[in-house]
Amino acid sequence: MNVLGVITARGGSKGLPGKNLASCGDRPLLTWTCEAARGASCLTRTLISTDDEAIAQLARSEGIEAPFLRPEALASDTARSIDVAVHAIEWLARTEAWTADILVLLQPTSPMRTSRHIDEAFALLHANAEAMVSVVEVPHAFKPWSQLRLEHGELIDYTTGELPFDRSRRQGQPTLYARNGPVVIVTRASVILGGSFYGAHCVPYVMSPNDSVDIDDRDDLERADWLLRRREGSR
């Protein structure tokens, strides 16, 4: 079984310019994902999909394949990750006659992810599952029945009507999960080629809030920088 790791790292970023090469924990952000991929025993091979030669060169120096530069059509702000994944699978099949059975999507914006997380997530993809996605538990304050909306200048409950539990007490409320980036997605290649990361049968890999940090802006980067320095300093 061929398991392909794909690191997605385009050069452009409006929210945080140069994000994938930005310093985080005394290293370029991208290198944390490269390190995690190198150490994951479940991956047969790993490549980076990027439109930026500087990013490709850094990935190569970290032991990650960069066999192509992503087409311009897949490097815009509106480009979808699913199309990037399909391109990688099809490029390898067409150019190298190499067939991926499972794809593991790894985004550089999740630097707290380790090789252990990747291997644990992969192990959860059982025979009846089409995909696995990492998630984090939704905090009580952010659950839908805790949200408010404005109506005529006044705050009212976003969800109205009777609930089968007390919305003001944490005890007895159902546990909800949110995709955390996602930090890790493991999907059968046939499902990806059908246009989906999640398919009809998707199982979860639950991660802690700190390991779920997803970098969108400068504040996220600074938080990840602090967490990484603390983690590395404790080793």
N, C-alpha and C positions, 0 to 999 in steps of 0.2 A: 504494500500500500504506500503510495507516494503522498506525503503530507507537505504541502507548499506553504511556507510562511511568506506573507507579502507585507512589507512595510510601506505605507503610503505617506509620501512627504513631498508635496509640491513646493515650489519656490516662493510663490506669492502668498501673502497673508495680510489682509487689511487691518484686522484687529490688533495684531502684534507683528509688525514687519520683521522678516528674517527669523520668524519664530523657531523653525526647526534647527537653526544653527545658533540660536541664542544660548548664552551661558546659563547653566542651571546645575547647581551642585559642583561648581568648578570645572564643568565639562560641557561641550555642546549638547543641547537637549537630545538630539537624535541618537547620541552614543549610548544612552541608557536603554533604548529599545534594541539597538544592535547587540548590546551585551546580553540582554535577556534572551533574544532569539538564538544567539550563539550557544547559550547554555541549556536550551530546551532540548531534551532528548527525543521529544515526539516529532520534531521537524526533520524531514528528509533533506530539504534545502530551503534557503531563505533568500529572497531578492528584494530590492527596493524599487518601487515605482515612483519616479520623480521626473520632472521636466527641467531640473536644475543641475548643471554639471558639477557645481561645488558640492551639492548635497550628495550626488553620485560618488564623487571622489572621496568624501568623508566616509560614506558607507563602505566603499571598497577597502579603505584603510582599517576599517573595523571588522573586516572579514565577511562582509555581506556582498552578494552578487549585485551588480548593476549592469545587466546585459543590454539595456535599452534606455532611451529617454522617452518619457511618456509623450504621446501625441498632444499637440497644442489643444485640441478639442477636449482633452481630458485634464487640462491644467487650469481651467477657468474657475471663477468663484462658484459657478453653478454646476460644475462637474460632480457627478455622483460617484461615491466609493464603489458601488456595485459595478458600475461600468469600468472602473479602474481594475477591479478584481477580474472581471470577464476578460479584459484586454490581456492581463498577465497570463491567465490560463491559456487563452487562444494563441498568444505569441509563442509560448513554450511548445505547444502542440504543433504549431505550424513551422517554427524555426528549428527546434531541436528534436521534434518527435517525442517529446517528454509529456506524459499525461499525469495531471494532478488528480488524485482521488478526493482529497480533502484540502481545503484552504483555511489557513489561520491568518486572520487580518489583525495587524498590529499597527496602531497609530502612534507616532512619536510624541504626541501630546499627552501620553500617559506614562511619565517617567518612573513612577513608583512600581510599575509592573516588573516582576522578576521572572526568571526562567521557571521558578517553582509555580508561579501563577499559571503560566502557559501550559505546563505539563498537567497540573491539576485540572485545569479547564478542559483540556483535550481528553482526559480520562473519563469525563462525564458524558461524552458523546457515545451513548449506547446504541445498540443495533436498531432500535425503533425510533431514534431521534434523527432528524435531518440537520439540526444545528444546535449550537450551544452559544449563549451570549452571557457576558459578565454583567452583573447587576449590583446595586447597592440598596440597602433598605431605606425607604423614604422616611425621613424624620417626622415625628408627630405633627409639628407645626406646618408641614408642607403637604399633608394629606388633603385630598380634595374637599372633605367635609369640614376641614379647619379653615378653608379659604373664605374670603369675603369679597363682595363687589359693591360698587357704588350705584345707588339708584336714587335719583333726585337729590344728590348731595349727602345721602345717608348710607352707612354701611349695613349691609344685610348678608346673610349666609349665601354663599355661592350655590351650594346644594340645598334645596328646600325639601320639605316633606319629612315624614317620619323615618328615622333610621333604626335598625335593629340593635343599636348600642347607643351609649351616651357619648355624644360628640365632644364633650368637655373633659372626659376622662380617658386617659391612655389605656387603662386596663379594659380588656374585652374588645378592643378595636382590631380589625383584621390587619395583618402585615402586608404592606405594599412594597413593590420594588420598582426601581427605575434603572434603565440602561445607563451605565456609568462611563459613557464616552462613545461606544463601549471600549473598555480596556482590552478585551479579547473577544474575538468572534471566531468560532470554529464551525465551518459549514461544508457539507458535502459538495464537491465541485458540480455535480449535476444540478443541484438546487441553485447554485450561483449562476450557472449558465441559463437557468430558467428565469433569472431576473430577481432573485431574492437572497438575502443573507439568512433569513430566519425560517423559511419554509412553512410547512403546516404543523410540524412537531418540533418545538424548540425547548431546550432545557436550560436551567439557569446555573451560573456559577456565582455565588454570593461573595462579595469582597467587602473589606472594611472601608469606611469613608476616607481614611488617609491614603490607602492604596488605590482609591478610585479617583484621585485628583486628575482632572482633565483641564489642560491649559488652553484657555481662550484669550486671556488678556494678561496684562502686566501683574495684576494682583495674584492671579493663579500661578504665574511663573515664580513670583517671590515666595509664595507658600510652598511650592514644590522644592525650591532651592533650599529653604529652611528644613523641610522634612528630609531631603536627601543628605544634607550635611549632618543632621542629627543621626540618621541611620548609619551613614558611613563612619561617623565618629565613634559609634558604639561597637563597631566590629573589632 
